[in-house]
Each structure stands twice: as C-alpha cells, then as structure tokens.
C-alpha cells in the first residue's frame, strides 16, 4: 500500500493535524515505508506462538493488596474551601 498525496491529506484531516505542502511531500514516502513494514509483519507465521506479557520468563513479585486511605483526611481537607463530614463541598453543576 502506498500513501499518495491525497491519502496523506485525508489522514491529516481525519486526525485534525495541520500539514503543509512541503511536509506532505516529505511524509508521503515515510508513511509508505511504515505501511510496507506493517504488511511485512503481517506475513510472519505466528500460529504456534503463545502470547507473551514479557519476553523474559520471570515472575513479578507482587505486594500484598491492602486497602489504605493514608489516614490523613484532615490534612487533605485543610486545603478545601469548604468541607462537610470529611467530604469536599463543591458547587452544584447540574440543574
């Protein structure tokens, strides 16, 4: 697949990117090269390859999942202009 000038302009418009005429001429062959590389990757046979989360076969050392609130709500609410029952008071935004 090749990216001609019209295709580059369409992609730029759809992605809401402003591109000058000089940039279009420079970007077009670069995008064509990227798309050819992607097509080449699509030809690789991956039928018997298991999905990997990490290329190194190692286990992550996970910490115990404990809920902590930091026990510092008084320090946090000290910055609030107004608080009620340990909650921030905010103006109503929906009628």
MMTF fields as JSON, N, C-alpha, C and O atoms, coordinates in Angstrom:
{
  "mmtfVersion": "1.0.0",
  "mmtfProducer": "UNKNOWN",
  "numBonds": 379,
  "numAtoms": 380,
  "numGroups": 95,
  "numChains": 1,
  "numModels": 1,
  "chainsPerModel": [1],
  "groupsPerChain": [95],
  "chainIdList": ["A"],
  "bondAtomList": [4, 2, 8, 6, 12, 10, 16, 14, 20, 18, 24, 22, 28, 26, 32, 30, 36, 34, 40, 38, 44, 42, 48, 46, 52, 50, 56, 54, 60, 58, 64, 62, 68, 66, 72, 70, 76, 74, 80, 78, 84, 82, 88, 86, 92, 90, 96, 94, 100, 98, 104, 102, 108, 106, 112, 110, 116, 114, 120, 118, 124, 122, 128, 126, 132, 130, 136, 134, 140, 138, 144, 142, 148, 146, 152, 150, 156, 154, 160, 158, 164, 162, 168, 166, 172, 170, 176, 174, 180, 178, 184, 182, 188, 186, 192, 190, 196, 194, 200, 198, 204, 202, 208, 206, 212, 210, 216, 214, 220, 218, 224, 222, 228, 226, 232, 230, 236, 234, 240, 238, 244, 242, 248, 246, 252, 250, 256, 254, 260, 258, 264, 262, 268, 266, 272, 270, 276, 274, 280, 278, 284, 282, 288, 286, 292, 290, 296, 294, 300, 298, 304, 302, 308, 306, 312, 310, 316, 314, 320, 318, 324, 322, 328, 326, 332, 330, 336, 334, 340, 338, 344, 342, 348, 346, 352, 350, 356, 354, 360, 358, 364, 362, 368, 366, 372, 370, 376, 374],
  "bondOrderList": [1, 1, 1, 1, 1, 1, 1, 1, 1, 1, 1, 1, 1, 1, 1, 1, 1, 1, 1, 1, 1, 1, 1, 1, 1, 1, 1, 1, 1, 1, 1, 1, 1, 1, 1, 1, 1, 1, 1, 1, 1, 1, 1, 1, 1, 1, 1, 1, 1, 1, 1, 1, 1, 1, 1, 1, 1, 1, 1, 1, 1, 1, 1, 1, 1, 1, 1, 1, 1, 1, 1, 1, 1, 1, 1, 1, 1, 1, 1, 1, 1, 1, 1, 1, 1, 1, 1, 1, 1, 1, 1, 1, 1, 1],
  "groupList": [{"groupName": "UNK", "atomNameList": ["N", "CA", "C", "O"], "elementList": ["N", "C", "C", "O"], "formalChargeList": [0, 0, 0, 0], "bondAtomList": [1, 0, 2, 1, 3, 2], "bondOrderList": [1, 1, 2], "singleLetterCode": "X", "chemCompType": "L-PEPTIDE LINKING"}],
  "groupTypeList": [0, 0, 0, 0, 0, 0, 0, 0, 0, 0, 0, 0, 0, 0, 0, 0, 0, 0, 0, 0, 0, 0, 0, 0, 0, 0, 0, 0, 0, 0, 0, 0, 0, 0, 0, 0, 0, 0, 0, 0, 0, 0, 0, 0, 0, 0, 0, 0, 0, 0, 0, 0, 0, 0, 0, 0, 0, 0, 0, 0, 0, 0, 0, 0, 0, 0, 0, 0, 0, 0, 0, 0, 0, 0, 0, 0, 0, 0, 0, 0, 0, 0, 0, 0, 0, 0, 0, 0, 0, 0, 0, 0, 0, 0, 0],
  "groupIdList": [1, 2, 3, 4, 5, 6, 7, 8, 9, 10, 11, 12, 13, 14, 15, 16, 17, 18, 19, 20, 21, 22, 23, 24, 25, 26, 27, 28, 29, 30, 31, 32, 33, 34, 35, 36, 37, 38, 39, 40, 41, 42, 43, 44, 45, 46, 47, 48, 49, 50, 51, 52, 53, 54, 55, 56, 57, 58, 59, 60, 61, 62, 63, 64, 65, 66, 67, 68, 69, 70, 71, 72, 73, 74, 75, 76, 77, 78, 79, 80, 81, 82, 83, 84, 85, 86, 87, 88, 89, 90, 91, 92, 93, 94, 95],
  "secStructList": [7, 7, 7, 7, 2, 2, 2, 2, 2, 2, 2, 2, 2, 2, 6, 6, 7, 7, 7, 7, 2, 2, 2, 2, 2, 2, 2, 2, 2, 2, 2, 2, 2, 2, 2, 2, 2, 2, 2, 2, 2, 2, 6, 1, 7, 7, 6, 6, 7, 7, 7, 7, 1, 7, 1, 1, 7, 7, 7, 7, 7, 7, 7, 7, 7, 7, 7, 7, 7, 6, 6, 7, 2, 2, 2, 2, 2, 6, 6, 7, 1, 7, 3, 3, 6, 6, 3, 3, 7, 7, 7, 7, 7, 7, 7],
  "xCoordList": [0.845, 0.0, 0.888, 1.877, 0.534, 1.323, 0.437, -0.769, 1.066, 0.359, 0.664, 1.739, -0.295, -0.108, -0.493, -0.881, -0.38, -0.618, -2.044, -2.264, -3.006, -4.412, -4.672, -5.413, -4.059, -4.254, -3.644, -4.224, -2.478, -1.835, -2.708, -2.874, -3.264, -4.147, -5.391, -5.842, -5.949, -7.14, -6.826, -7.593, -5.707, -5.314, -5.062, -5.454, -4.411, -4.146, -5.449, -5.594, -6.4, -7.687, -8.452, -9.015, -8.482, -9.202, -8.587, -9.299, -7.272, -6.607, -6.472, -5.883, -7.019, -7.019, -5.605, -5.324, -4.724, -3.336, -3.114, -3.4, -2.607, -2.316, -0.967, 0.05, -0.978, 0.229, 0.42, -0.502, 1.62, 1.901, 2.212, 2.422, 2.237, 2.533, 3.919, 4.101, 4.897, 6.261, 6.294, 6.995, 5.53, 5.501, 4.816, 5.209, 3.803, 3.102, 4.066, 4.064, 4.882, 5.856, 6.884, 7.329, 7.26, 8.253, 7.636, 8.282, 6.385, 5.727, 5.26, 5.284, 4.842, 4.262, 5.156, 4.675, 6.446, 7.277, 7.538, 7.695, 7.586, 7.804, 6.618, 6.804, 5.398, 4.207, 4.109, 3.685, 4.497, 4.507, 5.465, 5.134, 6.642, 7.607, 7.078, 7.287, 6.4, 5.827, 4.761, 4.731, 3.891, 2.838, 3.403, 2.871, 4.474, 5.118, 5.711, 5.66, 6.277, 6.847, 5.744, 5.934, 4.589, 3.457, 2.949, 2.629, 2.871, 2.469, 3.447, 3.041, 4.736, 5.754, 5.575, 5.738, 5.244, 4.995, 3.771, 3.724, 2.785, 1.584, 1.84, 1.031, 2.94, 3.275, 3.956, 4.12, 4.353, 5.047, 4.051, 2.968, 4.424, 3.569, 3.668, 4.732, 2.56, 2.522, 1.512, 0.975, 1.247, 0.225, 0.544, -0.342, 1.773, 2.121, 2.87, 3.607, 2.688, 3.373, 2.363, 1.318, 2.697, 1.805, 1.994, 3.107, 0.916, 1.038, 1.915, 1.888, 2.682, 3.581, 3.234, 2.848, 3.377, 3.271, 4.657, 4.816, 5.668, 7.041, 7.937, 7.684, 8.964, 9.851, 10.788, 11.337, 10.98, 11.821, 10.907, 9.918, 11.236, 10.402, 10.687, 11.476, 10.037, 10.223, 8.891, 8.016, 8.762, 7.546, 7.735, 8.821, 6.665, 6.71, 6.471, 5.632, 7.204, 6.996, 5.931, 6.171, 4.763, 3.648, 3.536, 3.767, 3.179, 2.967, 1.547, 0.684, 1.321, 0.009, -0.936, -0.584, -2.123, -3.092, -3.872, -4.812, -3.463, -4.123, -4.704, -4.073, -5.902, -6.538, -6.057, -6.198, -5.49, -5.08, -5.551, -5.424, -6.087, -6.537, -5.535, -5.771, -4.435, -3.417, -3.712, -2.824, -4.968, -5.388, -4.96, -4.476, -5.138, -4.746, -5.805, -5.469, -7.087, -8.148, -8.148, -8.524, -7.732, -7.691, -6.67, -6.92, -5.537, -4.531, -5.026, -4.786, -5.712, -6.219, -7.322, -7.332, -8.246, -9.364, -8.958, -9.744, -7.754, -7.277, -7.146, -7.208, -6.966, -6.856, -8.21, -8.285, -9.268, -10.584, -11.194, -11.077, -11.847, -12.505, -13.696, -14.034, -14.322, -15.448, -15.516, -15.294, -15.825, -15.967, -17.087, -17.334, -17.77, -18.85, -18.683, -18.643, -18.587, -18.477, -17.351, -17.545, -16.184, -14.99, -15.121, -14.502, -15.922, -16.068, -15.873, -16.187, -15.35, -15.264, -16.668, -17.51, -16.933, -18.186, -17.878, -16.995, -18.638, -18.425, -19.762, -20.83, -19.689, -20.939, -21.701, -21.113, -23.011, -23.873, -23.664, -23.708, -23.437, -23.185, -24.315, -24.331, -25.246, -26.362, -27.657, -27.874, -28.495, -29.771, -30.809, -31.954],
  "yCoordList": [-1.175, 0.0, 1.236, 1.303, 2.196, 3.424, 4.597, 4.606, 5.571, 6.77, 7.898, 8.497, 8.171, 9.294, 10.593, 10.585, 11.681, 12.998, 13.133, 13.702, 12.615, 12.699, 11.903, 12.351, 10.711, 9.882, 10.548, 10.505, 11.161, 11.856, 13.026, 13.249, 13.769, 14.888, 14.406, 15.048, 13.266, 12.728, 12.285, 12.574, 11.588, 11.142, 12.344, 12.339, 13.366, 14.572, 15.255, 15.723, 15.309, 15.942, 15.14, 15.721, 13.813, 12.965, 13.022, 12.947, 13.154, 13.223, 14.662, 14.914, 15.59, 17.014, 17.537, 18.2, 17.208, 17.674, 18.576, 18.195, 19.764, 20.697, 20.319, 20.251, 20.075, 19.662, 20.565, 20.756, 21.116, 21.986, 21.141, 19.932, 21.795, 21.097, 20.457, 19.339, 21.164, 20.622, 19.38, 18.412, 19.421, 18.265, 17.075, 15.931, 17.332, 16.236, 15.497, 14.267, 16.234, 15.617, 14.791, 13.747, 15.248, 14.551, 13.357, 12.32, 13.498, 12.467, 11.292, 10.152, 11.548, 10.508, 9.276, 8.165, 9.419, 8.203, 7.552, 6.334, 8.35, 7.778, 6.912, 5.808, 7.405, 6.622, 5.373, 4.317, 5.493, 4.322, 3.268, 2.082, 3.676, 2.734, 2.069, 0.873, 2.824, 2.266, 1.236, 0.159, 1.548, 0.607, -0.659, -1.747, -0.54, -1.729, -2.599, -3.826, -1.965, -2.716, -3.447, -4.589, -2.795, -3.434, -4.616, -5.662, -4.461, -5.575, -6.736, -7.898, -6.423, -7.461, -8.196, -9.415, -7.477, -8.118, -9.026, -10.06, -8.641, -9.449, -10.781, -11.699, -10.914, -12.159, -13.177, -14.336, -12.757, -13.657, -14.671, -14.302, -15.952, -17.017, -17.061, -17.344, -16.779, -16.786, -17.797, -17.629, -18.846, -19.819, -20.527, -20.674, -20.964, -21.739, -20.919, -21.474, -19.621, -18.749, -18.301, -17.733, -18.569, -18.159, -16.678, -16.162, -15.992, -14.575, -14.392, -15.207, -13.322, -13.034, -11.695, -10.749, -11.634, -10.357, -9.779, -8.573, -10.65, -10.237, -11.184, -12.389, -10.675, -11.533, -12.337, -13.346, -11.913, -12.637, -13.496, -13.004, -14.773, -15.682, -15.488, -16.221, -14.5, -14.249, -13.864, -13.305, -14.173, -13.832, -12.503, -12.185, -11.743, -10.486, -10.736, -11.551, -10.04, -10.125, -9.103, -7.896, -9.599, -8.714, -8.463, -9.355, -7.24, -6.927, -7.318, -7.487, -7.456, -7.796, -6.631, -5.476, -6.927, -5.901, -5.5, -6.18, -4.394, -3.911, -2.524, -1.686, -2.295, -1.001, -0.083, -0.387, 1.039, 2.052, 3.402, 3.71, 4.194, 5.52, 6.587, 7.774, 6.187, 7.14, 7.775, 8.342, 7.678, 8.21, 9.666, 10.055, 10.464, 11.872, 12.777, 13.773, 12.44, 13.248, 14.664, 15.6, 14.838, 16.19, 17.064, 18.252, 16.507, 17.263, 17.597, 18.693, 16.651, 16.862, 17.917, 18.82, 17.801, 18.734, 20.111, 21.054, 20.245, 21.553, 22.51, 23.725, 21.984, 22.809, 23.145, 23.98, 22.511, 22.715, 24.022, 24.359, 24.764, 25.98, 25.683, 26.483, 24.52, 24.132, 22.613, 21.931, 22.084, 20.634, 20.348, 21.105, 19.221, 18.777, 17.283, 16.52, 16.858, 15.444, 14.726, 13.632, 15.347, 14.795, 14.621, 13.726, 15.47, 15.475, 16.888, 17.86, 17.001, 18.286, 18.761, 17.948, 20.038, 20.627, 21.349, 22.204, 20.978, 21.595, 22.199, 21.747, 23.21, 23.806, 22.841, 22.015, 22.973, 22.141, 22.528, 23.711, 21.543, 21.819, 21.337, 21.67, 20.568, 20.046, 20.582, 20.49, 21.131, 21.675, 20.577, 20.832],
  "zCoordList": [0.0, 0.0, 0.0, 0.731, -0.812, -0.836, -0.436, -0.679, 0.177, 0.623, -0.359, -0.327, -1.224, -2.133, -1.421, -0.253, -2.13, -1.551, -1.03, 0.039, -1.776, -1.367, -0.094, 0.782, 0.012, 1.206, 2.44, 3.525, 2.271, 3.389, 3.841, 5.04, 2.892, 3.229, 3.966, 4.915, 3.527, 4.186, 5.609, 6.527, 5.805, 7.139, 8.047, 9.213, 7.513, 8.295, 8.693, 9.822, 7.754, 8.05, 9.095, 10.023, 8.962, 9.916, 11.318, 12.319, 11.377, 12.673, 13.169, 14.221, 12.408, 12.753, 13.002, 14.0, 12.044, 12.089, 10.887, 9.752, 11.139, 10.05, 9.427, 10.117, 8.118, 7.41, 6.197, 5.404, 6.06, 4.913, 3.677, 3.775, 2.519, 1.258, 1.291, 0.807, 1.861, 1.945, 2.835, 2.541, 3.921, 4.828, 4.176, 4.403, 3.374, 2.687, 1.766, 1.724, 1.034, 0.133, 0.911, 0.433, 2.101, 2.913, 3.641, 3.79, 4.096, 4.899, 4.054, 4.518, 2.838, 1.987, 1.843, 2.066, 1.477, 1.373, 2.726, 2.807, 3.783, 5.118, 5.529, 6.04, 5.31, 5.639, 4.767, 5.237, 3.512, 2.627, 3.162, 3.163, 3.614, 4.19, 5.446, 5.649, 6.287, 7.515, 7.174, 7.769, 6.229, 5.846, 5.213, 5.437, 4.424, 3.857, 4.951, 4.87, 5.981, 7.1, 7.861, 8.279, 8.045, 8.72, 7.903, 8.466, 6.579, 5.723, 5.839, 5.839, 5.938, 6.086, 7.419, 7.476, 8.477, 9.766, 9.701, 10.367, 8.903, 8.766, 8.091, 8.226, 7.37, 6.683, 7.594, 7.211, 8.791, 9.714, 10.272, 10.726, 10.234, 10.747, 12.272, 12.824, 12.942, 14.411, 14.933, 16.028, 14.16, 14.545, 15.859, 16.7, 16.056, 17.25, 18.291, 19.107, 18.267, 19.217, 20.275, 19.958, 21.53, 22.615, 22.91, 22.813, 23.269, 23.609, 24.846, 25.768, 24.848, 25.964, 26.593, 25.906, 27.901, 28.589, 28.789, 28.978, 28.747, 28.964, 28.183, 28.164, 27.548, 26.762, 27.645, 27.201, 28.88, 29.824, 30.69, 31.235, 30.816, 31.597, 33.086, 33.682, 33.667, 35.094, 35.705, 35.044, 36.974, 37.701, 38.417, 38.901, 38.471, 39.189, 40.672, 41.055, 41.474, 42.91, 43.276, 43.244, 43.62, 43.902, 45.403, 46.22, 45.741, 47.142, 47.523, 46.662, 48.797, 49.291, 49.011, 49.249, 48.51, 48.164, 49.414, 49.825, 50.002, 51.207, 50.946, 50.302, 51.451, 51.284, 52.398, 53.582, 51.994, 52.966, 52.464, 51.279, 53.35, 52.952, 53.361, 53.136, 53.95, 54.357, 55.699, 56.336, 56.13, 57.424, 57.596, 58.659, 56.549, 56.624, 56.005, 55.364, 56.189, 55.6, 56.154, 55.449, 57.406, 57.975, 57.245, 57.043, 56.848, 56.106, 54.696, 54.19, 54.073, 52.722, 52.736, 51.9, 53.683, 53.741, 54.245, 54.153, 54.772, 55.213, 54.036, 54.223, 52.829, 51.628, 51.009, 50.108, 51.476, 50.88, 51.373, 52.551, 50.469, 50.909, 51.833, 52.705, 51.625, 52.463, 52.526, 51.526, 53.717, 53.877, 54.851, 55.789, 54.602, 55.472, 55.692, 54.728, 56.93, 57.317, 56.572, 56.042, 56.539, 55.893, 54.382, 53.807, 53.734, 52.288, 51.767, 52.455, 50.543, 49.881, 49.527, 49.146, 49.643, 49.189, 47.884, 47.817, 46.837, 45.525, 45.065, 45.477, 44.219, 43.743, 42.834, 42.137, 42.864, 42.035, 40.57, 40.232, 39.702, 38.297, 37.387, 36.202, 37.913, 37.127, 37.734, 38.942, 36.899, 37.368, 37.431, 37.804]
}
